[in-house]
């Protein structure tokens, strides 16, 4: 029978874009393998949440997995924490963090020069900070980290300390509800103690001498609690795995019950070992029914507004994806979690291209993988929440509605 029994979902984080001098980066890139997959299957465009809604990566990935963010999303923190290896549990309040650079009470670099090696800084904070509640602080990819508070009387209804833009004043955490006063006080105390440690740490002393941005403060955002969700295997009857570099996607996978499979050399940037990630995903299909492969670098350079690097990285992705073109008995699905236009340097509400190829899939006339070509395809315009039901039907795993 012409029916696939496994699913490979490839998410090209932030690859979708708007025209740059008439064409999008996907149109400008050299993508023979992506184009071949498009010619073998069916394409369309997809709203991550709904038309006109700008999605975060967190809610976009939840929707791609068929979990309605409107029902379960409380904040990004728990996913970042789970991805960083913190064993989050009910009642914890979690935050995503950045190591950042502060000067005269102004955040001058939210990413501290995109510092990567933060292990010693994290250990110093773990050892030197003392709070009224239990806290867990762990490094994540690059300049990122995660913080979890555990104890009585905690509440996630607090403001961010992250000003979101360089050149803005440091923000104290505020309680958004009276019950969160204790949490806000503890978070501001955490920041105060962490800054004292970081300012004097040898790594930052050396960074200042080398004219690099010191990681001398911690900024926090995305407060949330662990959502109560049905795990992936119970929801779909499929054994799933996630292959990613960023804590967010790893954490979403873990909380949804996907097995995280580490890839050596995966960084989440344009220097990531994409070849190894693709090979890892193909190998994971031997023991899993569903594999989510996240490739992030295009999003990072989009936030920097670097169209040249975005095109080059899409070329790199395409070379690596040569291995998935001829997979047998597998639905190959390629999409983006959201659009990140280089002109905007942030996420936008633009729909993303999506294509599905594999046994039993009706092929349409689309011959290229990009935003404009996909809009002419047979999938038409769907929402990310529609994707998993479509894929489950294509592998003959759905129940009939009605008699």
N, C-alpha and C positions, 0 to 999 in steps of 0.2 A: 504494500500500500504506500501511496505517496503522502505520508504523514510524518512530520518530524516528532521526535520524542524528547528533545532537549532545547534549551533556550540560552543563547549568548546575547546579553544586552550590553552593548558598548555605548558608554556615555562620554561624549566629547565635551567636557565641561567648558562652557562659554564659547564654543567654536562658532555658534551662530552669530550673525552680525548684520549690520546695515551696509549699504553701498559706500565704498570708498572710491571716489572718482568714477562712479558708474557701476562698479561691481563689488560684491562682497568678498572678503578674504577666501571663503570657500570656493567662489567662482574664479578667483585669481590664482589659487594654488594649483599645483599639478597633482591630481588625485585619480590616477587610472584605476586603482583597486576599489576605492569607494564608488567610482563611477560604474565599475563592472558589477558590483553588488546591486547598485540601483537598477541596472539594466536587467538583472535577474529576478527582481522582485517588484514590490509595490511601494509607492512613496506617498507622502502627504506632509502637511504641516501640522504642528501640535502646539496648543497653548499650555504652558506649564501648569497654570492654575485656571485662568479664564481670560478672555480677551481684555486687554487693558490693565491687567494686574501684574505688577513687577514682582517676580518671585525671588526669594532667597534660595540659596543652594539646598538648604535643609528641607524646606517645604516642597521644593521641586523634586528632590530625590524620593521623599515619602510618597508623593503623588505617582511618580514613575513606578513605584513598587505596589501601587494600588491602595495606599493608606491615605485616607482623606485628612489633609492637614487641618481642615476646619474643625474636625472632631477631636484630634489627638495632640495637636501641637501646642506646647506651653512655652517653648523657647529653645534656642539652639544649644545652650549649655550642656544638657545631659548627653547629647550625641557627641559633642566634642570631647567630653569627659570619658565616655565609654570608648571612643576611638583612641584616646591617649592611654588607655589601659586601666583606668580607674573603675573599680567594680561598683558602679552606681546602684542604688536601691531606693525603694519607695521612701519618701520623706526627705531625701537629699535635695539640696539646692545647688545647682551647678551653673558654671559660667565658662564662656570661652574668653581667653585672655590673649593679649599681645605683650611681649617685651617691647617697650617703647623708649624714646629719648625725650626727656623733659629738660627745659632750660628756662629759668626764671618763671616757673609755674606755667609754662606754655609747652604743649606737646609739639615738638619740632619734627619728629619722625615717628609715626605710629608703628613702624616696623623695625626700628633701631638698626637702620642700614641693612635690612633683610638678614639679620644675624641668623646663623644656622646652628652653631654649636652652643647650646644653652644648658647642657646637662649639669655642669658645675654650678651654674647660677641657680638652677632648680634645687639642687641638693643643699645649697647654702640657705635657701629660703625654707626648705623642709626642716632643716636643723635649727635655724635661728628664729623663726617666727613662732610666737606663742599666743594662742587665742583662748577665749572662753568655751569654744566648741571644738570638736574634732575637725581638722581640715586635711584635704588631700590635694596636692599641687603637683602636676606632672607636665613634662615637656611634650610638645606635639611637633608637627613639621615646621622647620625653620624658626621664625620668630614667635610662633604660636605656642600656647600652653592652655591648660584647663585647671579650674579650681572647683572643688566640691566642699561644701560645708555640711556637717552632719551633727545634729543635736536637737534639743527641745526648743520649741518656740521660734523656729525659722520659717521664713516666708519669702517666696520668690518675687513678690511685688515690689521690686526696687528698681531704681533708674540705673542706667549705664554710667560707668566712669569714663568710658571711651568717648571722646568728643567727635569721633568719626572723620575728622579732617585735621591735617597738620595746620599749625599756626593758631590753634584755638586753646583756650585756657584749660588746665586740668579741672576735671569735674569731681566733686565729692558725690558719693552714692547717696541718693535720697530715698526714703520710704514713700512708696506710692499709696500705701494703705497703713493705718495705724499699727496693724499686726506685724508690719515689716520693719519697725523701728530698730529692733534688736539686730536684725540681719544687716541693715544699712550701717549701723555702728560698728559691727564686727568687720565688715568689708573695708571700711575706711581705716580701721586699725590695722588690718592686713596690709593695705597699701603703704601705710606709714612705716611699718616695721620692714616690709620688703624693700622700700626705697633706701632706708638706712643701710641695709645689708648690701644692696646692689651698688650704691654710690662708692663704697669702699672696696668692692671686690676686685681682686687683681686683674681679672679679665677686662673689666671696664676701665681700670687704670691704664692698662695697655692699649685698649681701643682709643682712648683719648689721646695718648701719646702718638698713636699711628694716624691721628686725624680721622678716626672712624666714629660713627654715632654710638655712644655708650647705651647699653640696655639698662637704664637706671631707674625705670619705673615699670609698673604693671598696670595696664588698662583693661577693664572688664566690660563685657556686654553679654546679651543673650541669656539672662537669668531664666531658669526653668526647672521643672521637676520631671522625673522620669514618667513617660506616658504609659498608660495601661493598654497594651495592644496584643492582638493575637499574633503569635509568631508565624513566620512565613510558611513553615512546613505544615502547620495546622490550617492556615488560610488557603493554601493552594495544593497541598499534598505533594509538594516538590522539595527535594533537598537542595538547598542553595548555598552559594559561596560568593564572597565579595573580594575583589582584587583592586586595591586602591592605595594611594599614598597619603591622602589627607585624613586627619582624625575625624573630620565630620562624616565622611562617607563610610569609613571603617566603623565609626560609632553607630551610624544608622543601621548598617548591616548587622552589627552585633545585637543591638536592641531588637531588631526584627528577626533575629535568630539565624542569620547567615553566618557561615564559617568564614572567618577572615584568613586569607592565605597571603603571607608576606612575600614581597618581591624585592630581591636585592637590587639596589640602585634606583628604586622608585622614589622620587623626590617631591612630586607634585608641581615641579617647574619644567621649563623647557629643556633642562639637562636630564630629565628623567629617563630611565632605561625602558623605553616603550617596548622595544623588542622583547625584553625579558617578561614584561607584563602580559603581552599577547601570548607568548609561549606558556606562561603560567596559567592563563585563562583556558587555553586549549587543553592543557594537562588536567586542569580542574574538572573539565567536562567528563572525564573518564569516571569520576566518582560522584558527580553532582548532576542534577537535572536542570539547574538554573545557575548561571554565572553572571554576575554583574561586574563588568570591567570598566573602571573609571579612569579616564585620562584627562588630567587637569591643566596642563601647561598653557593651553590657549587662553584660558580665563585669566591667568596671571598676567600675561603680556597685554591682554585687552584692558585690564585695569590700569596698566602703565601707559596705554594709548599707543602701543608699538605695533603698527600694522605689518611692518616688514618681518618682525620676529614671529608674528602670528601666522603669516603665510608660510614662513620657513618651518614652523612647528607642525602645521597641518600637513606639509609635505612629508615630514618625518613620521607622522602618524600613519599616513597612507602607505608608506614603505613597509612599516611594521605590520599593517593589516593585510598584507599580501597573503599571510598564512591562513586567514579565516575565509578567504573567497570560496574555497572548494570543500568546506567542512561538510561531512555527510550526516544526515539525520538530525541536523541542528537548524533551528530558526536563528538566523543572524539578524540582529536588530541594531541599527545604528541611529543615534539621535544625540541631542544635546539636552542638558538639564534646563538651560535658559540661554537667552541671547546676552552677550556682553559686547556691545558695540565699542570699537576703539575710540570713536568720536565722543562717546558718553563717558567712558572709563568706569562704567558701572553696569549692573544688570538693567535690562529693559523688558518691556512687556511683549516685544515682538515674538511671534510664534517661531518655533524651531523646526528644521527639517527632520523627518523621521522616515526610515525605510526598513522593510522587512523582506528577507529573502530566505528561501528554503523549500523543502518538499511541500507540495500542495498549495503554495502561495500563488495567487493570480498575479501574473506579471503585467504591469501596465507599460506605457510607452516612454516612461522617464529613463533617460540615459546618463544622467549626471546627478551627483549628490551635492546639492546646494539649496539655498532657501527659495530661489525663484523656480528652479526646475521641479522641486518637490511639490510646490503649490499646484502643479498641473496633474499630479498623480492620483491614482485610484483610491487612496485612503482619504482623500479630501482633507478637511480640517477637523481634527479631533482634539481632545484634551488629554493630558498625561494620565488622568485617572481612567481613561478608556483603554490604555495600552495593554495592561495585564489581562483584562478580560478578552481582548482580541487575540493575544498570544495564547492564552489558555484554550480558546476555541480552536486555534490553528494546530495545537498539539492534541486536540480531541479530549480535553480534560474539563469541559464545562457541562453543567446540567441543563436540560431543556426547561424552558419556562413555558408552562402550560401543558396541555394534554398531548 
